[in-house]
Structures are given as C-alpha cells and as structure tokens.
Amino acid sequence: MTDQRDVRIRDRSIAKYQKHAAGYDQTCGPTWPIRMRAIDALCLQAGDHVLDVGCGTGLSLPLLVQAVGPSGKVSGFDQSPDMLAQAQARCAQAAWPNVQLALSSAQDFALPGRVDALLFHYAHDILRSPSAIDRLLSLAKPGARVAIAGIKYFPGLLSLLNPWVYLKNQGYNGAPGELRAPWDRIAPRLTDWRLTPTQWGMGYLASGRLPSVAGQASTAATPR
Ligand SMILES: C[S@@+](CC[C@H](N)C(=O)[O-])C[C@H]1O[C@@H](n2cnc3c(N)ncnc32)[C@H](O)[C@@H]1O
C-alpha cells in the first residue's frame, strides 16, 4: 500500500524520469557489466519466472528473456509512463511472447503467480520504501533469488567525493540520499546475503534469497 511519503516521492520521481527517459539508454554504457553480473547472480534457469523491478526502458529484458528461455516468463513494471513506453516499444519490436510489462508503482504492483527471482537494478527509491519491499517480496516464492545493484557512498578517503555521489543520485531519485547502506531494509529479509562493492566503492552488487521457510531470514544482516 502506498503512503503519503511514497506518493510525494513517486510524483518527484515520475517528473525526473519524464526529463531523463529519452536519453536514459545512452547513460547506461558504463554500468552494463554490472547489469550482467546482477543478472548472473540470479542463477536463472530455463522455465523460471523473473521480475524486473522498476524495469525502466527495459534494458535488462533481452538478457532476462535469454536466461529463462522460451518456457520461462519475464515480468516487469515501472511507474514512469515515459520509461515504460520505451520498454514496451522494445518488447513489441522483439515480439517476445513471454514478457509482460505493467505501468505500476512497486507499492501497488500485483501478479497472478509468484516469481522465482527478482532483479533490483538501480532501483534505489524502491529499496528505501518499506511498503514496496513488503509488496514485492510477497510476490516471490519461498527460496526465490534476489539480486540488487546500485549506487552508494564511497568509503574512506574517497568519501570526499560523496557530495558528487549525492548529486548524481539526486538527479534521478524521488528520495535522494540514504546512500550509506541502501540495502539495509531488504537485507534482513533475505538469507545467503552477499555484498560486493563495485566502481571503486561507489556501487554495490548484492544477492540473497527469500527464506525457504517463513521466519528464517537472517537477523545478523548488517553487511557493508
Ligand atoms: C535508474 S532507473 C533503472 C531502470 C532499470 N532498472 C535499469 O536498470 O535500467 C530507476 C527506475 O525505477 C523506477 N521507479 C522508481 N521508483 C519506483 C516505484 N516506487 N515503483 C515503480 N517504479 C519506480 C523509475 O521510474 C525508473 O524507471
């Protein structure tokens, strides 16, 4: 369910992506290897159903379609009409029969079945929203795999550059900031948690699984 804070953040985010959508794909070259590593971390198998969380313009879709094969399924959603329109155009051009996209906020997204894996690729606002996390994890099977990639603050001496990291994040997010441990609301809900810094510490790649049995999530998850 969307609360008032989520609504304010959503409105700001949609306005920002209205400006960014047309040129978005051209900005993603440098993070392409991270996208591939995040998708690899999902260990997708033929026949899996994977959810692309905040799918944007659909840059991950070809990789996900290939990984789940013709017997699998790819679902994706985004709340920005401008970003989703590009994902829909990509999908129509490729004529993938097993991809379904929806214009929706993470807080309100619904699916008829449950997914085997969730990809959060540069989905900072979604990771900072407790109601979005609740919603999305409720759509996954027990034991489902989760991979997350995103931006964070530099540690150590490089932290002098963090005002620049903040500004970079502010350009795109409805709720900029909270970049010390952007994963800290989802990590405690997952088991087998792994986190690797990327981009000299300005990024991170993380993975985990939903508990196979309810109530089994790690309570020790304060990873850095
Ligand atoms: C940085 S882009 C990443 C897009 C895509 N995942 C990628 O890797 O290229 C973040 C996307 O998340 C979407 N988004 C942000 N908050 C959202 C929310 N609460 N619900 C749905 N989409 C959201 C934005 O509209 C935007 O398209």
The ligand as an SDF file (V2000), in Angstrom:
LIG
                    3D

 27 29  0  0  0  0  0  0  0  0999 V2000
   17.6660    4.2230  -12.5150 C   0  0  0  0  0  0  0  0  0  0  0  0
   16.2100    3.6510  -13.2930 S   0  0  0  0  0  0  0  0  0  0  0  0
   16.6450    1.9380  -13.5300 C   0  0  0  0  0  0  0  0  0  0  0  0
   15.8330    1.3140  -14.6270 C   0  0  0  0  0  0  0  0  0  0  0  0
   16.2180   -0.1300  -14.9330 C   0  0  0  0  0  0  0  0  0  0  0  0
   16.0560   -0.9720  -13.7670 N   0  0  0  0  0  0  0  0  0  0  0  0
   17.6050   -0.2070  -15.4530 C   0  0  0  0  0  0  0  0  0  0  0  0
   18.4200   -0.8900  -14.8330 O   0  0  0  0  0  0  0  0  0  0  0  0
   17.9090    0.3620  -16.4790 O   0  0  0  0  0  0  0  0  0  0  0  0
   15.0360    3.5250  -11.9270 C   0  0  0  0  0  0  0  0  0  0  0  0
   13.6410    3.1970  -12.3990 C   0  0  0  0  0  0  0  0  0  0  0  0
   12.8440    2.8960  -11.2550 O   0  0  0  0  0  0  0  0  0  0  0  0
   11.5610    3.4470  -11.4530 C   0  0  0  0  0  0  0  0  0  0  0  0
   10.9290    3.6270  -10.1310 N   0  0  0  0  0  0  0  0  0  0  0  0
   11.3770    4.3880   -9.1060 C   0  0  0  0  0  0  0  0  0  0  0  0
   10.5690    4.2530   -8.0430 N   0  0  0  0  0  0  0  0  0  0  0  0
    9.5960    3.3990   -8.4110 C   0  0  0  0  0  0  0  0  0  0  0  0
    8.4610    2.8430   -7.7400 C   0  0  0  0  0  0  0  0  0  0  0  0
    8.1720    3.1650   -6.4670 N   0  0  0  0  0  0  0  0  0  0  0  0
    7.6720    1.9890   -8.4120 N   0  0  0  0  0  0  0  0  0  0  0  0
    7.9510    1.6630   -9.7200 C   0  0  0  0  0  0  0  0  0  0  0  0
    8.9990    2.1540  -10.4030 N   0  0  0  0  0  0  0  0  0  0  0  0
    9.8190    3.0000   -9.7430 C   0  0  0  0  0  0  0  0  0  0  0  0
   11.8100    4.7390  -12.1910 C   0  0  0  0  0  0  0  0  0  0  0  0
   10.6520    5.2030  -12.8570 O   0  0  0  0  0  0  0  0  0  0  0  0
   12.9480    4.3390  -13.1200 C   0  0  0  0  0  0  0  0  0  0  0  0
   12.4700    3.8880  -14.3610 O   0  0  0  0  0  0  0  0  0  0  0  0
  1  2  1  0
  2  3  1  0
  2 10  1  0
  3  4  1  0
  4  5  1  0
  5  6  1  0
  5  7  1  0
  7  8  2  0
  7  9  1  0
 10 11  1  0
 11 12  1  0
 11 26  1  0
 12 13  1  0
 13 14  1  0
 13 24  1  0
 14 15  1  0
 14 23  1  0
 15 16  2  0
 16 17  1  0
 17 18  1  0
 17 23  2  0
 18 19  1  0
 18 20  2  0
 20 21  1  0
 21 22  2  0
 22 23  1  0
 24 25  1  0
 24 26  1  0
 26 27  1  0
M  CHG  2   2   1   9  -1
M  END
$$$$
